[in-house]
Amino acid sequence: MSSSASSDKNRNECRSPADLAARLADRARRAGLAMAQVPGRVRTDALVRMADALRRDADAILSANARDLADAQAAELSAAMVDRLRLDPTRLEKMAASVEQIARQDDPVGQTVWSTVRPNGLRIERRRVPLGAVLIIFESRPNVTSDAAALCIRSANACILRGGKEAIHTNAAVGLTLGDAARAAGLPEFAVQVVTDPDRAIVTGLLSAEGKIDLVIPRGGESLIRAVVQQSRIPVIKHYTGNCHVYVDAAAAGIADMAQAICVNAKVQRPGVCNAAETILFHRDAAPALLPRICRALADAGVEVRGCDRTRELFPVAVAATEADWRTEYLDLIVAVRVVDSLADAVDHINTYGSSHTEAIVTSDLFAADAFVAGVDSGNVMVNCSTRFSDGGEYGLGAEIGISTDKLHARGPMGAADLTTTKYIVTGAGQLRQ
């Protein structure tokens, strides 16, 4: 189903999942070409209308979400999954506010990122242009539907949004709201298409639409992302696991309260999300004073501590950690704790077990902070603040299309500018090459 058509209508139009995927891709390709010619002011107006429509249709969206929540509870989905799925008036308002913030951003399309004038008088410019058509495949979170649609419109791309079956009713309601608002503002009819048919064969067809869809962004569990990477014939920007770390440096003794607050916030504030800390590393010089109090604070907050042998000597109630714990994204109130001999050992641990998502250091030593920032191979490095700030909204991007753990072509939280590519514009006055 797209945001402008019902599921039954599409089933009548298309005789197979492959036909439906081809139709969705064709529409996205045409809409993407048309979007490249839509003025920025029209796209801004569309975003404002979309935010207003989310508020206007709040009752219908929350009613649809209640159906999904009831189904999720009947299916005994995990507490973390249900939390990501759940909408309430506050979360829905945040969705609308996020779209508004994207509307206020500078339009990346048409920006000149580099220019020069050659000796022969030719002016060479490199300008941002939209990618074309973007496919986003995601699980659970209904806010991804509005965030992704808004970022694609801000960057003048068409989008196909395919959420998980656990949010099928919510995504359909949000998609209908956004699609109606976008068309009312004058955007192409199929600029936003939301697929609510759960047939996985449709996704397989979309992933083979090379030449029509320009980029695939999967958001969800590692199994989903690896399946997309294996099947896709289209470039994929990956967001694998969020195995994030906090390293408490030797020079953290003088800022013990800060170290404790950061560790607890990074783990406890919202444990079921990708930027929550999963491992805390302590320098051996800081561990005797800081590890017991921080682990006790975590335990008091309901966190199960799994520790190495040196951790268990300082905090005996910790469960013995296994090799698997260093690699695990718990998404739960569980944390792995390890004592390391040096900053270099902390960096080595992170680069061995981490997922290139977000790492943090707590230290009062500027040189240690610089060494950590240079050494860890990650898209986000935090100095004396929680890993939970690794987020497009917190970075001022309004929202994010995802947090890329890749290195090409974007890394870290991806905003509207990351959904563009560049085009060279060469302007002359009759020059001929000799």
DASULFEN-V980063 format. One line per field, one symbol per residue. burial: # if it has 16 or more other ideal C-beta (glycine too) atoms within 10 Angstrom, else .. A space follows every 50 residues. Layout:
burial = ???
This chain:
burial = #####.#..#...#..#..######.######.##..#....######## #.##..##..##.##..##.##....#..########....#.####### ###.#.###...............#.######################## ##############.##################.#.###########... .##.#####..##########..##.##..##.#.############### ###.##..##.#######..#############.###..##..##.###. ..#.####.###.##..#..#...################..#.###.## ..#############..##.##..##.#####.##########...#### ######...###########..............
